[in-house]
Structure formats: C-alpha cells, structure tokens
C-alpha cells in the first residue's frame, strides 16, 4: 500500500481513486488493443490463405501488364 500511495503522490494524481481509475482504464485499453490485433491477424490469415488456395483468374488487364513487363525486361537485359 505504501508503494501505491507513493506512486499516486509523485504521479500528480489528485487521489488514490483517480490513480486506480486511470490505471484500470489504461490496462483495459491495452487488453482491447491486444485482442483486436489478434482478431485482425486471424482474419488477415484467413484472407491470405483463401487467396492462395483459391486464386482469382487473371484479368485481361493483368495479362497485358505482364506481357508489357516481360517485353520491357527483355529489352533491359540486352
């Protein structure tokens, strides 16, 4: 209890209650950020896996771009 009292007094908190509430809020925000990041990572992993296992058929525009790239790079190599 001495440590907590010391921290709230040197931290500029108006009271022990302010210190406790702010500390709990910060920890809650940290937990939410962590869980949201995990959820996003899992969703991103699923999207990536789906794209790898079920690729879209290349559009004509993409095919033309690849052809242009191949022509360009073959000229650069010479």
Secondary structure as UniProt FT lines:
FT   HELIX           2..10
FT   TURN            11..12
FT   HELIX           16..53
FT   HELIX           60..77
//
